[in-house]
Amino acid sequence: MEQLLRVHNFSVSRDGFGAGENQSYERPFGHADPGDMMAWAGATASWPNRTDPGGSRGLDDYFTRDFSRNIGAEIMGRNKFGPQRGPWQDHEWRGWWGDQPPFHTPVFVMTHHLRPSFTVSDTTFHFVNDEPAAVLAQARAAADGRDVRLGGGATTIRAFLDADLVDTLHVAVSDVELGGGSRLWESPDELDARYHHEVVSSASGVTHHLFWRR
């Protein structure tokens, strides 16, 4: 069975930004409010960080529940892993996620500045400096026959789109405007020449865009 490269549950603003400007330790999404960007997923019954019973069902919950289905590895850019730039100054930094990262698979972090791999819980982070196709080949080998999730950020997703490596995308457009930051697109329609494209609105106010190769 073919191993797919999937973008899943990636949230952007209505003007196409996946994160704002001026990322820092205190503000992983820069000037964007992650509560606004990810509110649709956080409100669902299947949100993995939910500490109280309840939560919504329906379309948003389906996408949240499907996040880890048949995923064997993750690829992300360095800015999704953390706010450090240039050579690594703090090797104690192990990502935003604390002692229980949500991936449960090998994760390949794309960076020009390598550092040793390490494991937190059941997630091993590998740091790779290579072109998208070569990184995808490593991730597919580690995924043991399952799909690879391309987690972001927007610049990394764009690089894989430009290399024609992405098989399916699910992008959730929230009704907020950022005006600047890391941009996925100016309009989702710019992918229509290469992908089938369906648009589904949710009662939460988010609009889900689904793409798959033509």
C-alpha positions in Angstrom: 0.0 0.0 0.0 1.3 3.5 -0.9 2.7 5.6 1.9 1.1 9.0 1.8 2.6 12.3 2.9 -0.3 14.0 4.7 -0.9 17.5 6.1 -3.7 17.1 8.7 -5.4 19.6 11.0 -3.1 22.4 10.0 -4.8 25.7 11.1 -4.4 29.0 9.2 -6.0 32.4 9.5 -8.4 33.6 6.9 -5.5 35.6 5.3 -3.4 32.4 5.0 -0.9 32.6 7.9 -0.1 29.5 10.1 1.7 31.6 12.7 2.3 35.2 13.5 5.5 37.3 13.8 8.0 37.5 16.6 7.9 33.9 17.9 9.4 33.5 21.4 9.5 30.9 24.2 6.5 32.7 25.7 4.6 33.0 22.4 5.1 29.9 20.2 2.7 31.3 17.5 4.2 34.8 17.6 1.5 37.5 17.7 -1.1 34.9 16.8 -3.3 33.6 19.6 -3.3 29.8 19.5 -6.6 29.8 21.3 -8.1 31.5 18.3 -6.3 29.4 15.7 -7.0 26.0 17.4 -10.3 26.7 19.2 -12.2 24.4 16.8 -10.0 21.4 17.8 -9.7 22.2 21.5 -13.5 22.2 21.8 -13.9 18.6 20.6 -14.5 15.5 22.6 -11.4 13.9 21.0 -8.9 16.7 21.9 -6.0 14.8 23.5 -5.4 17.4 26.2 -9.0 17.5 27.4 -9.1 17.2 31.2 -12.9 17.4 31.6 -15.7 15.3 30.1 -17.7 16.5 27.2 -16.7 18.3 24.2 -18.3 18.6 20.8 -18.9 15.8 18.3 -19.5 16.1 14.6 -17.1 17.3 11.8 -14.5 19.0 13.9 -14.3 16.0 16.2 -13.9 13.7 13.3 -10.8 15.6 12.1 -9.3 15.8 15.6 -9.9 12.0 16.2 -8.3 11.2 12.8 -5.0 13.1 13.6 -2.9 10.0 14.4 -4.7 7.4 12.1 -2.1 5.3 10.3 0.7 7.8 11.0 4.2 6.3 11.4 6.4 9.4 11.4 6.2 13.2 11.5 8.2 15.9 9.6 8.3 19.4 11.0 10.4 22.6 10.5 12.7 23.9 13.2 10.4 26.8 14.0 7.6 24.3 15.0 10.1 22.6 17.3 11.1 25.7 19.1 12.1 29.4 18.9 15.9 29.2 18.8 17.6 30.4 15.7 21.1 29.7 14.4 23.5 27.2 16.2 21.9 25.5 19.1 22.6 27.4 22.3 20.4 25.3 24.6 20.5 21.6 24.2 18.2 21.2 27.3 15.3 22.5 25.1 13.3 19.5 24.0 10.4 21.1 22.3 7.2 22.8 23.4 5.5 19.6 24.5 7.1 18.7 27.8 7.4 15.1 28.9 4.6 13.8 26.8 4.9 14.9 23.1 1.7 14.1 21.2 3.4 12.4 18.2 4.2 8.9 19.5 6.4 8.3 16.4 9.8 9.3 15.1 9.9 13.0 14.3 12.2 14.5 11.7 13.0 18.2 12.5 14.4 20.1 9.4 17.2 22.4 10.4 20.5 23.8 9.1 22.1 23.2 12.5 22.3 19.6 13.5 22.1 18.2 17.0 22.0 14.6 18.4 18.7 12.7 18.4 16.9 12.2 21.7 13.8 10.4 22.9 11.1 11.8 25.1 8.5 9.2 26.2 7.7 7.3 23.0 8.8 10.0 20.6 12.3 10.3 19.1 13.4 13.6 17.6 15.9 13.4 14.7 17.5 16.6 13.3 18.1 16.6 9.6 19.7 19.0 7.1 18.6 17.9 3.7 16.2 18.6 0.8 12.5 17.7 1.3 12.6 14.6 -0.9 15.6 13.1 1.1 13.9 13.9 4.4 10.7 12.3 3.3 12.7 9.2 2.3 14.1 9.0 5.8 10.7 9.5 7.4 9.0 6.8 5.2 11.7 4.3 6.1 11.1 5.0 9.8 7.3 4.9 9.4 7.3 1.1 8.8 4.7 1.2 6.0 2.4 3.8 7.5 1.8 7.3 6.3 4.0 10.3 7.1 2.4 13.5 8.6 3.8 16.8 7.6 3.2 18.9 10.7 4.3 22.4 9.6 4.9 25.2 10.0 3.6 26.9 6.9 7.1 27.5 5.4 7.9 23.8 5.6 4.6 22.7 4.1 5.1 25.2 1.3 8.6 23.7 0.6 7.1 20.2 0.2 4.2 21.5 -1.9 6.7 23.3 -4.2 8.6 19.9 -4.5 5.3 18.2 -5.4 5.6 15.7 -2.5 2.3 16.3 -0.6 -0.4 13.7 -1.3 -3.3 15.0 0.8 -3.9 18.2 2.8 -6.5 19.1 5.4 -6.3 22.8 6.3 -8.7 24.4 8.8 -9.2 28.1 8.1 -10.2 30.1 11.3 -12.1 33.4 11.1 -9.2 35.5 12.4 -6.8 37.8 10.5 -3.1 38.0 11.3 -1.7 40.4 8.6 1.8 38.9 8.8 3.9 35.9 9.8 4.5 32.5 8.3 2.2 32.2 5.3 0.8 29.0 3.7 -1.0 30.6 0.8 -2.6 33.8 -0.4 -5.7 31.8 -1.5 -6.4 28.1 -1.2 -7.5 28.1 -4.9 -3.8 28.4 -5.9 -3.5 24.6 -5.3 -6.5 23.7 -7.5 -4.4 23.0 -10.6 -2.7 20.0 -8.9 -5.4 18.9 -6.3 -9.0 18.1 -6.1 -10.4 20.6 -3.5 -13.5 20.4 -1.4 -14.6 23.0 1.2 -16.7 22.2 4.2 -17.9 24.7 6.8 -18.3 23.7 10.4 -20.8 24.9 13.0 -17.7 26.1 15.0 -17.0 28.8 12.4 -14.0 27.2 10.9 -13.8 26.2 7.3 -12.2 22.9 6.4 -10.3 22.6 3.1 -9.6 19.1 1.8 -7.1 18.5 -1.0 -6.0 15.3 -2.7 -3.9 14.7 -5.8 -5.6 14.8 -9.2 
